[in-house]
């Protein structure tokens, strides 16, 4: 298995936390990094504390997101609104979704 390149996030960066693929793709939250960290090191720390999540189909993105925000305090959630530009080429669907 090839080791992934280490990715460091710097304080002040804005980050969208997402997961899933295709129709299951989800934007979970928008955060700002308050203390720098290396993503892969933090994932490893989380998996040491939650070894069952190392297995395929056992990783829970919401628990890892909570680990980042609440447990480690490395990021803070940002309030934001979404400007939805409709679907199927219909300009009548343009609207601002409720606050996130």
JOWOMO-V436758 format. One record per backbone hydrogen bond with DSSP energy under -0.5 kcal/mol. NH is the residue of the N-H (numbers start at 1). CO is the residue of the C=O. E is the energy in kcal/mol with one decimal. If there is no record, write none. Layout:
# JOWOMO-V436758
nh=NH co=CO e=E
nh=NH co=CO e=E
This chain:
# JOWOMO-V436758
nh=8 co=6 e=-0.5
nh=9 co=37 e=-3.1
nh=12 co=33 e=-3.3
nh=13 co=10 e=-1.9
nh=15 co=31 e=-2.9
nh=17 co=15 e=-0.5
nh=17 co=29 e=-2.9
nh=18 co=16 e=-0.6
nh=19 co=26 e=-2.0
nh=24 co=21 e=-2.3
nh=25 co=22 e=-1.6
nh=26 co=19 e=-3.0
nh=28 co=17 e=-2.9
nh=28 co=26 e=-0.7
nh=29 co=17 e=-1.3
nh=31 co=15 e=-3.0
nh=32 co=76 e=-2.3
nh=33 co=13 e=-2.8
nh=34 co=74 e=-2.9
nh=35 co=74 e=-1.5
nh=37 co=9 e=-1.7
nh=39 co=7 e=-2.8
nh=39 co=37 e=-0.6
nh=42 co=38 e=-2.0
nh=43 co=39 e=-2.4
nh=44 co=40 e=-2.2
nh=45 co=41 e=-2.2
nh=46 co=42 e=-2.4
nh=47 co=43 e=-2.5
nh=48 co=44 e=-2.0
nh=49 co=45 e=-1.5
nh=50 co=46 e=-1.4
nh=53 co=50 e=-1.8
nh=54 co=51 e=-1.7
nh=55 co=52 e=-1.3
nh=58 co=55 e=-1.7
nh=61 co=59 e=-0.7
nh=63 co=60 e=-0.8
nh=64 co=60 e=-1.8
nh=65 co=61 e=-2.7
nh=66 co=62 e=-2.0
nh=67 co=63 e=-1.9
nh=68 co=64 e=-2.2
nh=69 co=65 e=-2.3
nh=70 co=66 e=-2.6
nh=71 co=66 e=-1.4
nh=72 co=67 e=-2.9
nh=74 co=68 e=-2.0
nh=75 co=68 e=-0.9
nh=76 co=32 e=-2.3
nh=78 co=30 e=-3.1
nh=84 co=82 e=-0.8
nh=84 co=95 e=-2.9
nh=85 co=83 e=-0.5
nh=86 co=93 e=-0.6
nh=90 co=87 e=-1.6
nh=91 co=89 e=-0.7
nh=93 co=90 e=-1.6
nh=94 co=91 e=-1.5
nh=95 co=84 e=-2.1
nh=97 co=82 e=-2.4
nh=97 co=95 e=-0.6
nh=100 co=80 e=-2.1
